[in-house]
Amino acid sequence: MKLTTDKVLPLHKKTVIFSFVVLLSLSLVLTSCKDTNSSNLNSAELDQAELQPVSFWVATDTHFLDKDLQDGGQAFQTYVTGGDGKMLPYSDEMAETLVYDVEQKKPEFIILSGDLTNNGERSSHQKLTEKLKRIEQKGTSVYVIPGNHDLFNPWARSFSGDKQLLTDSITDKDFVKMYSDFGYKEAVSRDKESLSYIVKAAPNLWLLMLDSSQYLNNQKYGFPQTDGRIASSTLSWMDESVKLAAKEHASVITVMHHNLLSHTSMSVSGFKLNNSQEAIKSLRKNGLNLVLSGHIHMQDIQVDPADVNHDSASSEQKPIYDIATSAMAVNPHQYGAMTFDPLSRTVTYETASLNVEGWTKANGITDHNLLNFKAYAEDTFATNSYDKAMDSLKESTYTESEKESMAKVMSMLNVRYFAGTAGTFSKDIKELPGYKLWEGQQDGFLGGYVQSMAEDKELSNVALEVILTKQ
């Protein structure tokens, strides 16, 4: 039964923190295809001279919303403008662009690391799986795990006129059934206590897909639980799964929705795993040194220990990289384009943006926003950031001109921050009068946040090359 409400959904405490920190911060078949690409491959039986590098992508936080669930009315517009920067009005077009980009570039496989849907709406899951089937029909395998928005979500809504309407969400059992062709059917092993699994993705490369979300109490709480952890039973299962990969001397990439490491210097909870130290210890024990995550929506790469030049004979100090790919649903609407060399075990990563303009032109669509999507999306995100900054400064004692200059700085930094370039490309912003005003603000959150966005960083947030451990 659907319930009508005239009010915008009340936001849980974490959601307020999220949009305050990250947006104030201002802050997306054919079984035979997979059999051919990966699932039945035993690298020990392959001629090493025939092993060629493979390309694959990782995308996260697609937050796909079925277009039939919104009519573009007041309720939907209020929801979008009050949210955390997701480009929900063009959710379907971006998903179609992903299908188009796959057809053009033909990666071997795609990883989707959670928050596949906006708020776990059943019809959003259904429509998304239809698109994923089309991707597999083009010869590219898809591997998914859920995020904190995807299951048992009491916030699942449609939008009609000035009202939000309750709509069906899905359970964990529904998820496995709906996404069976996208990892679960091909799994070498599955965890009995979670939706985690391990799968052969390419010669010498397995994917350890870890379900880090906590969703079983969502209905009782009345909101989707945001923080994540890897259960002890799942860590034990992980130990056994890695042993399976070791039998074939394969390397393993770990994938999870929540972050293994902290991706902001600000004190904020809900992004990094609650038991991250336990997880790090387990990863090191198993010789796993690369994690792909999402959740925080911004582009950032971190390593533990932080000093990548650390030279220690201790196995506990071997570096582990955590790549947090920015949300596909949020500007600049990008994913990670990766390669793996099965001989050297070298993995490369670099960001790439959806080619919305290319898809638009190829389909004869005349929507001006889509034809100029890169500029439109950045301007929309920047304007929203600017407006939120101005709103946060309205009670301050700064002059109107000073507020405007400070909001401009916040907006400019926010665009680069989410793209992953602020840490290496913000010198020009630091020289602006508005930035100096933020530096002079000793109290409150905003001054510290602006400066955290502009912190210099030696390690690139948008590119990485690392050699995986051979099991």
N, C-alpha and C positions, 0 to 999 in steps of 0.2 A: 504494500500500500504506500502511496506517495503522500507526503505531508507537505503542505504549503506553509511558507513562512514569509512574512513581509520584511524580515530583518536580515541584514548581512550576518553571516555566521560569526559568532564570537571567536576570537582567536585565542588559542592556548598560549600560555606563557612563553613556550619555546618559539612559537611562530612570531610572537612580538619581538623576541630577541633576534630571530633570524632576519626579519626585515629591517630591524634596527641596526644589526651588526653587518649584515651582508648587503642589504640594499641601501641602508644609510651609509652603509657600506656602499650605502644608498643603493646603500645599498641598504632528453628526448631520450607445396613443398614436396620439396621432393627429397625423400630419404636417400634416394640414389645419389643425389648431389653430395651429401655428406659422406656416403660410403666412398665415393670417388676421391674426395678431397682429403679425408683424414681418418675416419673412424676405424677403418680396418687396416691401417698402415702400421707395420712393425718395422721400425727403422733398422733393426738388426738384420733384416732380410733385404734391405735396399742397398743397391750399389752406391757407395759414398760419392762417386763421381757424378751421379745423377741427381744428388740432392741440391736443390736450388733455393735461394732465398724466397720467402713468401711474404706477401703484403697482407696486412689486416688492419682493421680499425677498432678503436674503442670509443664508444659514446656513452653518455650517462645523462640522467635527469632529463629525459626527453619530455616528460610531463605531458604526454599526448592527451588531448581532450577531443572526444568525438564531436564533430561540428554539429551533429544533430542535437547535442545537449545544450546548445546556446543559440539564442536568436539575435544576439548583438544588442539587446535591450539594456535598460537602465541597470538592472541587477548585475548583468554580466560586465558592463562597463565599470560599475562601482567596484566589483570584485577585482578586475584587472588593474585599475589605477591604484587601488589600495594594496596591491600585492607586492611581490618581491622581484618584479621585473620580467616575469615570463611573458613571452609573446604569444599568449593564448589565442588571440583572434586569428592568427595564421598557423595554428598548430597543425592542421591537416596538410597545408601546403608545404610546411617544413618536412613532415613525414614523407610526403610524396617526393620531395627533393632528395631525401636520403635514398629512396628507391632508385631515383634517376641517377644520382651520383654513383651508386653501386654499379649500375648498368654501364656507365661511362668508364669507370676506373677499375672495376672488376677485382676487388680485394678477395683474398681466399676465404676470409671469414670476418664477421663483425661480433664484437662483444658489447652487450648492453648491460651496464652495471647498476641497474635499479632505478626506482622512481620512473618507471616506464610510462605511467599514467599520471594525470593531474592529481586526482584523489581517489584512485582505485575504482573508478566507475566500471561496471561490468561491460557496458557497451564500448567504452574506450579501449578496454583490453581486447574485446572482440574485433574492433576495427583495426587495432594495431597488429594483431596476429595475422589478419588478412594481408596487410602490407608486408609483414615479415615473410609470409609464404611466397609472395611475389619476388622478394629478394632471393630466397633460396632457389626459386625456379630459374633464376638467372645464373645459378652456379656458385653463389656465395652462401656459406653456412652462417647461421646465427646462433649465438649462445647468450642466454639471459640469466639474470638472477633478480629477485624482487628488491625493492627499496622500501623505506618506511611509509611511503604513500600508497603502496600497491594493494595491500591485503587488509581485510576486516576494517575498512576505513569508514567511520561514521560520518565523515565529511563529504562523502560522495554526493554530488549535487548536479542538477541541471539548472538552467537559467531561462526563465520565461518572463518577458516584460520586466516588471519591477520586483519579481519574486524569485527566490531560490527554492528548488524542489528537491526533496530527498530522492535519490535514485539508488539502484542496487549496486552493492560492492561485491567482491569475491572473497573466497576463503583460500587457505593454502592448498587444499585439495583441488579447488577449481584452477588455481594457478598452474599446478603440475599438469592437469589435463589440457588446459588451453595452450600451454607453451611446451607440450611434450616433444614437439618436433624441433625445438630450439634449445637442445642441450640434454634434456632429461632422458629422452629415448636413446641417445648415443652415449650416455654416461658409462664409464668403466666401473664406477662405484658411486653410490649415493649414501649420504648420511641419513640414518633413520630418524634423527631427532630434529632435523632442520631441512631446508630446501637446498642444502649444499650438495655439490657433486664434483667429480673430476672427469675430464674428457680429453681424448686425444684430438688435438686441433690441427696438427701438421706433423710431418716427420720430425722426430726428436723434440717435439713441443707439446706439452699437456697444459691444460688450463684447470687450476684449482678454483672453482667458483664457490665462494663462501657466502652463506646467507647470514649477514650481520644484523638484520633488522629484528626488532622485537614488536610483534603485532598481536599476540594472542590475547592481550588485555585491552585492546583498542576499544571494543564495544563497551566494556565496563567503564573505562576512563572517559569515554565520550569524545576522544580525539586520538589521532594517530601518534603513537609513541615515537619520539624523534631519536633518542639516543640508541646506540647499538652496542652489541658485544658479540663475541664468539664464544658460545657455550663450551664448557670443559669437555663435554661428550663429543662435541664437534672437533675440538682440537685433537682429541684422541683418535677420532676417525681420520683426521687429516694426516696424522703420523702414519697410519696404515695405508692411506691412499698414495702418499709420496713413495712408499716402498714399492708400490705397483709400478710407478713411473721409473723407479730406479732399476727395476728388472729389465727395462728396455733402454736404460741409460739415457732417458729423456730429460730435458730441462722443463721446469715448471714455472709458469707465471701465475701469481695469486691475484684473484679479482674479488673485490668486496664493495659494497655500497658505501659504508662508513669509512672514514679515514683512519689509517694506521697511525699516522703522525699528525702533529699540530700544523695547520697551514695558515695560522695567523698568530701574531704576537699578543693579540688582545685576549683577555680572560673571558672566554665564552665556552659553554659546555654544549654537548649534544652532537658534535661533529666527529671528534676522535673517539675511537672505541673506548668504552668504559674500562675494559681490561686490555688496553693496548700493550702494556708491558708484558703481560702474560702471552699475548699473541706474538710479540716481537721475539720473545724467548723461544717460542715454539717454531717460528719461522727460521730462526738461526739454527736451531737444532736440526731442522730438516734441510738446511742449505738453500733456503728460498730467499732471493735477494731483490725481487721486483714485485711491487703491489700496484694494481690499478684500482683507483677508487673514484668517488664523486662526492655527492651529498652537499658539499659546502658551496657549490655552484660557481666558484671562481677557479681560475687556472693557476695551479701552483705545484711545484715539485720540491719535495723535501727528502733528506737522507738522514739516517741514524747509523752511526754517530754523525753529528752535524759537521764535524771536521772531516771532509772527504779525503783529506791528505793524511788522515790518521794512520800510522803504521804500527800495527800490533800483531803479535803472533797469536793472540787469543782469538779463537773462533767466534767468541761472543761479540767481538768488535768488528766483524766483517760488515761492511755497509749494506743497508737495506734501503732501497728507494721506494718512495710512495708518490705516485703521480696522481694528483687529483685533477682530472679533466673537468673543464668548466661545463656547466649545464648546456645541453644543446638547445633547451628552450629559452635561454637567456643570451642576449648579445655578448659576444659576437657570433653565437650560434655555431660553435665549432666542435670538432672531435679530434681524437688523436690518430694520426696516420702512422702506422708502425710497420716495421719489417723484422723478420727473423731469419738469420743465416743458420741453417741446421748443422753446418760444419764447424764454424767458429763459435756458435752459440751467442752471437752478437745480436742485440735488439736495439733498434733505433726508434725514436718517437719524435714527432713534431706535430704541431697543431695545424689544422686545416678547417676552413669554413665551408658550410653548405653553399652550394652554387644555386641559390634560389633564382637568381636572374636567368641562369641558363635553363633551368626547368621551366620557368615562366615563358620564355621565348619559344622553347621547343614545343610548348603546348598551346601557343597562340593566345595566351592570356594577356589582357590589356590593362590589368590593375596596375596603376602607376606605382603604388607602394611596392608591389612585388617586382616590377621591372627595375626598380631602384632600391632593392631590398637592403643591401649593405648600408647605404647612407640612411635609409628610412629607419632601420633597426637601431643604428647607433644614435641617431637624433632622438628617437623615442626614448631610449634608455637614458641618454644624457639629460633630456628635458625632465624626465621623471625624477632623476637624481637631484637635479637643480631645484625642482619644486619642493622635494622633501627636505632639502637642506634649508631652503628659505623658511619653510614651515617650522623647522626646529630652531631657527634663529630669531623667530618673530618676537619673542619675549626678551631678547638680549638687549644690551645697551648700545650695541653698534649702530652706526648710522645706516641709512638705507643703502647708500653706496658701498659701504664696507660689507654689509650682508650680501649684497649682490656679488662682490668680488670673492667673498669666501665661498658662496654657493657655486660660483663658476669653477673654483679650484676643486671643490668636492666633486663636482660633476666630471671634470676632466680626469681626475685621478681615478674615479670609479670606473670609467670606461676602460682605462688601461689596466686597472686592477683585475677586473673580471677577465680581461683578455690575457693576463699573465705578463704584461710588459711594464707595469709600473715600477717594479724593483730595479729594472735596468734602463728605464727610459722615463725619468721624471725630473731631470735637472732643470728643464725649462719651466716646469710648474713650480718648483721650489723657489724660483726667482720672482714669482708674481707677488704683488702686495697682499693678495688674499691668503697666500700660504703663510706669510709672515704673521698675519693676524691669527691664524690657527695656531702657530707656534707659540704665540703669546698667551694663549688660553690655557691656564694652569688647572682649572677645575672642569669637571664634567668629562663626558665620554668622547665628544666629537673631536676635540683637539688631538687627543691620543690616537683616535682612529685614523684621522687624516695623516698623521705622521707615520703610523704603522703601514699605511698603504704606500707611502713614499720611501720606505726603508730600502737602502741599497742592498743588493743581493748578488753574490758572485755566481751562484748556480742558476742557470737558465730555468725559467718556468715553462718554456714553450718547446724545448728540445732536449733530448737526452740520448746518450749511447751507453749501453751497459752490457757486459758479458754475463749471461746467465750461468749459474752453477750447473754442472753436469751431475745428474743423480747417479 
